[in-house]
Amino acid sequence: MAGADADDDALLVLTAVLLTPARFPSVLGDDYVAACGALALEPYEEGYGLVLGQDGGGARWTVVVEDVSLVAVAIAAWDCGMEYDLSPDERSVVCALPGWPLALAVAAPGVPAPHDPRTDGVGPAPLTPPDTESWGPAQRRLGADEIAERWAVWREQIDDAEFVRVDGESSESGESGGAGEAGADGEAGAGHAPGGPGAAEAPAASGDGDSATDGGAEPGGEDAATEEDAEPGAAAAGQHPGVRRALSEALAYTNTPPPPGRIRSVFASADARILRVDGPGWSMVARTDDIALILLDEEPSEVLPVGRGPALPGLLEALDALAPHPA
């Protein structure tokens, strides 16, 4: 395809991603509209394809194209280990943005190492991936994406008997468990999320024993909820306040649908879906036939599990119904 630099060198394509309401780089925002805004694009319902590559001088470019179907076919072929020459028609190119929004571990052969192009202050600043040595909204969302992609790995680390269910009941066991190691008091520990330091590595096998989470409600305590509680936000009383907030805001989505992309759903099995739900300061990953895992801006690199209880299944079902299910 045509190059993005002034010399009109060919763009050497390295990878591509979709930017649609159902699938977009979470690093760009909590929803599709925010992600488009980060690239100064109109949030059209049809979406875009983002083609990442290098020009003949090695400079990084992100080319935005309208041919979503072509990009989707290329991604599907690459995911299956097949070769596919992605060459969008120049007429489908919306714009070319300097830099990459994602970190890539590959480079085009025969050209200089990847580097940001010189813009001399003209046009937008080069796109850059988030710093993996810090923690913030972008890293939190990347962490949630990683968990969604490796759900089975994370699920193996969680002992259902060791953390509080959404109905407010807590385990009577004092042994360690949760998504990492629990504290000495037996409350659920939180695992370390990807997306912060070491985000490119596989999920850790265990978390920090000094978890910052508050765990769950004490049996019979004032905050313990009953099985009649209909709202997960109320039923999670006694858990980390950020978890209660996330569940309450997720429930509010079922009454007032959020912007497109706040709720995404992908196939997990014949009877289940993996949900990705985001809100201000929080991200949720859940399997509709299982539990939910929550990441918070205020808890760097921690993963906070939420058990089923009587309320979570209905919430997950309602959220899944709001998510686009592309063919």
C-alpha positions in Angstrom: 0.0 0.0 0.0 1.1 3.6 -0.4 3.6 4.9 2.1 2.8 7.4 4.8 5.9 9.5 4.5 6.7 12.5 2.3 8.8 10.2 -0.1 5.8 8.0 -0.7 7.7 4.8 0.3 5.7 1.6 0.5 4.4 0.8 4.0 5.8 -2.5 5.2 2.9 -4.0 7.1 3.7 -5.6 10.4 0.2 -6.2 11.9 -3.3 -4.8 12.0 -6.1 -4.4 14.5 -9.8 -3.6 14.3 -11.3 -0.5 15.7 -15.0 -1.3 15.9 -17.7 -1.1 18.6 -17.2 -4.9 19.2 -13.4 -5.0 19.1 -10.8 -2.3 19.5 -7.5 -1.7 21.3 -8.5 -1.1 24.9 -5.3 0.9 25.4 -7.0 3.7 23.6 -10.0 4.1 25.9 -12.8 2.6 28.0 -15.2 2.4 25.0 -15.3 2.7 21.2 -16.1 6.4 21.2 -13.2 7.2 23.5 -10.8 5.0 21.4 -11.9 6.9 18.2 -11.4 10.2 20.0 -7.8 9.2 21.0 -7.1 9.0 17.2 -9.2 12.0 16.3 -11.6 9.8 14.3 -15.4 10.0 14.0 -16.9 7.0 15.8 -18.7 5.6 12.8 -20.7 2.4 13.5 -18.9 0.5 10.7 -15.5 1.2 12.4 -12.0 1.1 11.0 -9.0 -1.0 10.5 -5.6 0.1 11.9 -2.6 -1.1 9.9 0.7 -0.8 11.7 3.9 -0.8 9.7 7.2 0.9 8.8 8.1 3.1 5.9 11.2 2.6 3.8 13.2 4.6 6.4 12.0 2.5 9.3 9.6 5.0 10.7 6.5 3.8 12.6 3.1 4.6 11.0 -0.5 3.7 11.9 -2.6 3.8 8.8 -6.4 4.0 9.3 -8.5 2.4 6.6 -12.2 2.0 6.1 -12.0 -1.5 4.7 -12.8 -3.3 7.9 -13.7 -6.6 6.2 -10.3 -6.8 4.6 -8.5 -6.2 7.8 -10.7 -8.7 9.6 -9.8 -11.3 7.0 -6.1 -10.7 7.4 -6.3 -10.9 11.2 -8.2 -14.2 11.0 -5.7 -15.6 8.5 -2.7 -14.6 10.7 -4.4 -16.0 13.8 -4.6 -19.4 12.0 -0.9 -19.2 11.1 -1.6 -18.5 7.5 0.2 -15.9 5.3 -1.9 -13.0 4.1 -0.7 -10.0 2.1 -2.7 -7.1 3.6 -2.7 -4.4 1.0 -5.7 -2.0 1.4 -6.7 0.1 -1.6 -5.4 3.6 -1.3 -9.0 4.9 -1.7 -9.9 3.2 1.6 -7.1 5.1 3.6 -8.6 7.6 6.0 -5.4 9.0 7.4 -1.8 8.0 8.4 -0.8 8.7 12.0 2.8 8.7 13.1 3.9 6.1 15.7 2.1 3.0 17.0 -0.4 2.9 19.8 0.7 -0.7 20.7 4.1 -2.1 21.4 5.3 -4.5 18.7 8.1 -7.0 19.2 8.7 -7.3 15.4 10.2 -5.1 12.8 10.2 -5.0 9.0 13.3 -6.7 7.5 15.8 -4.7 5.4 14.9 -1.3 6.9 16.3 0.7 9.9 15.0 -0.1 13.4 11.6 1.2 14.3 11.6 4.8 15.3 9.1 7.7 15.3 9.1 9.8 12.2 10.2 13.4 12.3 7.1 15.6 12.2 8.8 18.9 13.1 5.8 19.9 15.1 3.4 19.5 12.2 0.4 17.4 12.7 -0.3 15.0 15.7 2.4 13.8 18.0 3.5 10.3 17.4 1.4 7.6 19.0 3.2 5.7 21.7 2.3 2.6 23.7 1.7 3.0 27.5 4.6 2.7 29.9 4.6 -0.8 31.4 6.6 0.5 34.4 3.6 2.5 35.7 -0.1 1.8 36.4 -3.1 3.7 35.2 -6.2 3.4 33.1 -4.4 2.1 30.0 -2.4 -0.5 31.9 -5.5 -1.5 33.8 -7.4 -2.1 30.5 -4.4 -4.0 29.0 -4.3 -6.2 32.1 -7.9 -7.0 31.7 -7.4 -7.8 28.0 -4.6 -10.2 29.0 -6.8 -12.0 31.5 -9.6 -12.3 29.0 -7.2 -13.9 26.5 -5.8 -16.3 29.2 -8.9 -16.9 31.3 -8.1 -20.5 32.0 -4.7 -19.6 33.3 -6.1 -17.1 35.8 -9.0 -19.2 36.8 -6.7 -22.0 37.9 -5.2 -19.7 40.5 -8.5 -19.1 42.3 -9.9 -21.4 45.0 -13.6 -20.9 45.1 -13.7 -21.6 48.8 -11.4 -18.8 49.7 -13.2 -15.6 48.6 -16.5 -14.0 49.3 -19.4 -14.6 46.9 -21.6 -11.8 45.7 -24.3 -13.0 48.1 -22.1 -11.8 51.0 -21.2 -15.2 52.3 -17.5 -15.7 53.2 -15.4 -18.8 53.5 -14.8 -20.2 56.9 -11.4 -21.6 55.9 -8.4 -19.8 57.1 -6.1 -21.2 54.5 -4.6 -19.1 51.8 -6.2 -18.9 48.4 -7.7 -16.5 45.9 -6.0 -15.3 42.8 -2.7 -15.3 44.5 -1.7 -15.8 48.1 -4.1 -14.7 50.8 -3.2 -12.7 53.9 -2.8 -14.4 57.2 -6.4 -13.6 58.1 -7.7 -15.9 55.3 -9.3 -13.1 53.3 -9.0 -13.5 49.5 -5.7 -12.4 48.1 -5.4 -10.7 44.8 -3.2 -11.8 42.0 -0.9 -9.5 40.1 -2.4 -8.2 36.9 -0.6 -7.9 33.6 -0.5 -4.5 32.1 1.7 -2.9 34.7 5.4 -3.8 35.2 6.2 -6.9 33.2 3.0 -6.7 31.2 4.4 -8.6 28.3 5.0 -11.6 30.4 2.6 -14.4 31.1 0.3 -14.0 34.1 2.1 -14.6 37.4 1.6 -17.9 39.1 0.9 -16.3 42.4 0.2 -12.8 43.8 1.7 -10.7 46.5 0.9 -12.1 50.0 0.4 -8.5 51.2 -2.7 -7.9 49.1 -4.2 -4.5 49.2 -7.7 -5.9 48.9 -10.1 -5.8 51.9 -11.3 -9.3 51.1 -15.0 -9.9 51.9 -17.7 -9.4 54.5 -17.4 -11.2 57.8 -20.1 -13.8 58.3 -23.1 -12.3 60.0 -21.5 -8.8 60.0 -23.6 -5.7 59.5 -22.5 -5.4 55.9 -23.2 -9.1 55.0 -25.9 -9.2 52.4 -28.7 -11.8 52.2 -29.6 -14.0 49.2 -32.6 -11.8 48.6 -30.3 -8.9 47.5 -31.1 -8.3 43.9 -28.3 -5.8 43.2 -24.7 -7.1 43.0 -23.5 -3.7 44.3 -25.4 -4.2 47.5 -24.7 -7.9 47.7 -21.0 -7.3 47.6 -21.1 -5.2 50.8 -18.0 -5.9 52.8 -15.8 -6.3 49.8 -13.3 -3.7 48.5 -15.2 -0.4 48.0 -13.8 -0.3 44.4 -15.4 -3.7 43.7 -18.7 -2.5 45.1 -18.5 0.6 42.9 -17.6 -1.4 39.8 -20.5 -3.8 40.3 -22.9 -1.0 41.0 -21.9 0.9 37.9 -22.0 -2.3 35.8 -25.6 -2.9 37.0 -26.4 0.7 36.0 -25.4 -0.2 32.5 -28.4 -2.6 32.3 -30.7 0.3 32.9 -28.9 3.0 30.9 -26.8 1.5 28.2 -23.3 2.9 28.1 -21.4 4.1 25.0 -20.6 1.4 22.4 -17.7 -0.8 23.4 -18.0 -0.4 27.2 -19.3 -4.0 27.1 -17.7 -6.5 24.8 -18.4 -10.2 24.5 -16.5 -13.0 22.8 -17.1 -16.7 22.4 -15.9 -19.0 25.2 -17.8 -22.2 24.7 -21.1 -23.4 23.3 -22.9 -22.1 26.5 -20.7 -19.3 27.7 -19.1 -16.0 26.7 -16.2 -14.0 28.0 -17.2 -10.4 28.9 -15.0 -7.4 29.0 -16.7 -4.5 30.8 -15.1 -1.1 31.6 -16.0 2.0 33.6 -14.3 5.0 35.1 -11.4 3.5 37.1 -12.3 -0.1 36.7 -12.3 -3.1 34.4 -14.2 -6.4 34.7 -13.4 -9.7 33.0 -16.0 -12.4 33.5 -17.2 -15.7 32.1 -21.0 -15.8 31.9 -21.1 -19.3 33.5 -18.4 -18.5 36.1 -17.0 -15.7 38.2 -15.8 -12.2 37.6 -12.3 -10.6 38.0 -12.0 -6.9 38.6 -9.0 -4.5 38.2 -9.0 -1.0 39.7 -7.0 2.1 39.1 -6.5 2.5 42.8 -5.0 -1.0 43.2 -2.0 -1.3 41.0 -1.6 -4.7 39.4 -4.1 -6.4 41.6 -6.8 -8.7 40.5 -9.9 -8.9 42.7 -12.2 -11.9 42.3 -16.0 -11.8 42.7 -17.8 -15.1 43.2 -21.1 -16.2 41.7 -23.7 -15.9 44.4 -27.3 -15.4 43.4 -26.9 -11.9 41.8 -23.8 -12.2 39.5 -25.2 -14.7 37.0 -28.2 -12.4 36.2 -25.9 -9.3 35.9 -23.5 -11.1 33.5 -26.4 -12.3 31.4 -27.9 -8.8 31.2 -24.5 -7.3 30.3 -23.9 -9.9 27.6 -27.3 -9.1 26.1 -26.1 -5.5 25.7 -22.9 -6.4 24.0 -22.6 -6.6 20.2 -22.2 -10.2 18.9 -20.6 -9.9 15.5 -21.1 -12.8 13.2 
